[in-house]
Amino acid sequence: MALARNLPLTHSVLGKSIENATPGQLGFLANLFEAENASRAESKRRRLFRQAGFPQNKTLDGYDWSMASFPADWGREQLESLEFVERAEDLVLYGDVGCGKTHLAIAIGVLACQRMIPVRFFTASSLIMRLRKAKDENRLDTELKTIGKAGLVIIDELGYLPIDIDGARLLFQVIADSYETRSVIFTSNLEFSRWGDVFGDGDMAAAVIDRIVHHGRIIRFHGESYRNRHSLMK
């Protein structure tokens, strides 16, 4: 164990050892390397999950799809394959409150982490606060680069709280930087025609929407709030 600590393998040394190894020794090494690779992969998955910043751990197991409506040419199979992330395409989860938009966004993010894709999760308000603080501390470029390392960025609850013009510009910068380089999932209860109210600037909202719809899809949600249906307060 002492010799193995912090000792990366040298291919030339390993190659010579393998040449002289018995079948039993080769089997032992194969099992050792398989276990090591599996352990490293699992460690990376846990690290990606922690770095993502999910508010809860949600999965697709048992998810209620009845309130989600997909585009005619695109559905659950394509969503769960994460092909849209590989293509740097966007998703807008739009519709009624309490219908599973955030749950689905988190579950897709968790699935991406399991498949070794870096993810960052923010509410729109927390992202703006983070960017504003970074700007005040003269490290906005560093913060944007950190976010930019993700293959999938999730911006939750867009439109739930008003955004001032400075915050809107900061949010626009993340969205513009992500265009055709990484996938973004938005959740919102507002249709596109009202995004101008969110950004406080119709031209900026139009520029955001233009980027999203170019390589994006909408999943619509409609129904009674899950929290309302299962509320203790009747």
CORURUR-V631445 format. One record per backbone hydrogen bond with DSSP energy under -0.5 kcal/mol. CO is the residue of the C=O (numbers start at 1). NH is the residue of the N-H. If there is no record, write none. Layout:
<<CO	NH> <CO	NH>>
//
This chain:
<<1	5> <4	7> <6	8> <9	11> <10	14> <11	15> <12	16> <13	17> <14	18> <15	19> <16	20> <18	21> <22	26> <23	27> <24	28> <25	29> <26	30> <27	31> <28	32> <29	33> <30	34> <31	35> <32	36> <33	37> <34	38> <35	39> <36	40> <37	41> <38	42> <39	43> <40	44> <41	45> <42	46> <43	47> <44	48> <45	49> <46	50> <47	51> <48	52> <49	53> <49	54> <50	53> <52	121> <56	58> <60	63> <63	65> <64	67> <65	68> <67	222> <68	70> <69	220> <71	74> <75	79> <76	80> <77	81> <78	82> <78	83> <78	84> <79	82> <82	85> <82	86> <83	87> <84	89> <85	88> <88	180> <90	217> <91	93> <91	186> <92	94> <92	219> <93	188> <94	221> <96	99> <98	226> <100	104> <101	105> <102	106> <103	107> <104	108> <105	109> <106	110> <107	111> <108	112> <109	113> <110	114> <111	115> <112	117> <113	116> <116	118> <118	151> <118	152> <120	154> <122	156> <123	127> <124	128> <125	129> <126	130> <127	131> <128	132> <129	133> <130	134> <131	135> <132	136> <133	137> <134	139> <135	138> <139	143> <140	144> <141	145> <142	146> <143	147> <144	148> <145	149> <146	149> <147	150> <151	183> <152	120> <153	155> <153	185> <154	122> <154	156> <155	187> <156	124> <157	160> <158	189> <164	168> <165	169> <166	170> <167	171> <168	172> <169	173> <170	174> <171	175> <172	176> <173	177> <174	178> <175	179> <176	179> <178	181> <178	182> <183	153> <184	91> <184	186> <185	155> <186	93> <187	158> <188	95> <191	194> <192	195> <194	197> <194	198> <195	199> <196	200> <196	201> <198	163> <201	205> <202	206> <203	207> <204	208> <205	209> <206	210> <207	211> <208	212> <209	213> <210	214> <211	215> <213	216> <215	90> <217	92> <218	220> <219	94> <220	69> <221	96> <225	229> <226	230> <228	231> <232	234>>
//
